[in-house]
Amino acid sequence: MAMDQNELKKTAAIKAAEFVEDGMIVGLGTGSTVTFLVEAIAKRVQEEGLHITGVATSKRTGKQAKSLGIPMKTIDEVPHVDLTIDGADEVDKNFQGIKGGGAAHAFEKVVATSSTKNIWIVDETKLVDTLGKFPLPLEVIPYGSTKVFDRLQNEGLNPKFRLNDDGERVKTHSDNYVIDLYMGHIDHPHLLANWLISQVGLLEHGLFLDIVNTVVVGTQDGPKILEAKRA
Ligand SMILES: O=C(CO)[C@H](O)[C@H](O)COP(=O)(O)O
């Protein structure tokens, strides 16, 4: 019987947990796939006596990891991170990706860029030829956010403030807003990333470029480890 998306995510997460080694400081991403990862790492901590320190990218991940007995520190309490494992919303052939479906992309990028190695865990539906079908998340400070919004609109980037189920604007852990760009396709991710990050009031975008060299993909034939060719 075919595995559903959640089962595929779980197989990728369990496989990626094998990359964690004794003594490592491990960045733990955010999202449903990471929930399976945290469970798998915690199992190794409990059953194999694996000694690690976890660094969470969201309150949700931190709470889960702590409750399962993974010793945790904040990003500011560790000198560096050895390995970060996170989910992603889209990954292209060059291992460039979109993240931020869970509105945690700013914290995730801080941890990822402090990490010696980064691995993404995804199910096979997240592999794409061109990024951008998944709306690109931005984190924007509330002050002047309509001005940022107007600029994005004038550039034809099709922005929408992300709303929660009550119709209120979603807030990140830093109390900022999320604007999603409904672009359909992103033909020049680096150019777009450079333009976005130069916009005053726009704190971070969900394009994660040249960060990841290993992607563990949950497929119907089992988890597959993809390694990027770049250095
Ligand atoms: O970037 C993220 C959160 O900001 C997540 O990693 C991404 O949205 C994937 O989530 P999931 O594992 O639930 O599919």
The ligand as an SDF file (V2000), in Angstrom:
LIG
                    3D

 14 13  0  0  0  0  0  0  0  0999 V2000
    9.9810   26.1130    6.9980 O   0  0  0  0  0  0  0  0  0  0  0  0
    9.2920   25.5460    7.7990 C   0  0  0  0  0  0  0  0  0  0  0  0
    8.6920   26.2310    8.9770 C   0  0  0  0  0  0  0  0  0  0  0  0
    8.9180   27.6150    8.9280 O   0  0  0  0  0  0  0  0  0  0  0  0
    9.0200   24.0870    7.6600 C   0  0  0  0  0  0  0  0  0  0  0  0
   10.2140   23.4030    7.7350 O   0  0  0  0  0  0  0  0  0  0  0  0
    8.3540   23.8390    6.3340 C   0  0  0  0  0  0  0  0  0  0  0  0
    7.1800   24.6200    6.2710 O   0  0  0  0  0  0  0  0  0  0  0  0
    8.0050   22.3520    6.1480 C   0  0  0  0  0  0  0  0  0  0  0  0
    7.0020   21.9950    7.0420 O   0  0  0  0  0  0  0  0  0  0  0  0
    6.4120   20.5300    7.1330 P   0  0  0  0  0  0  0  0  0  0  0  0
    7.5110   19.6330    7.5900 O   0  0  0  0  0  0  0  0  0  0  0  0
    5.2980   20.6410    8.1420 O   0  0  0  0  0  0  0  0  0  0  0  0
    5.8930   20.1440    5.7720 O   0  0  0  0  0  0  0  0  0  0  0  0
  1  2  2  0
  2  3  1  0
  2  5  1  0
  3  4  1  0
  5  6  1  0
  5  7  1  0
  7  8  1  0
  7  9  1  0
  9 10  1  0
 10 11  1  0
 11 12  2  0
 11 13  1  0
 11 14  1  0
M  END
$$$$
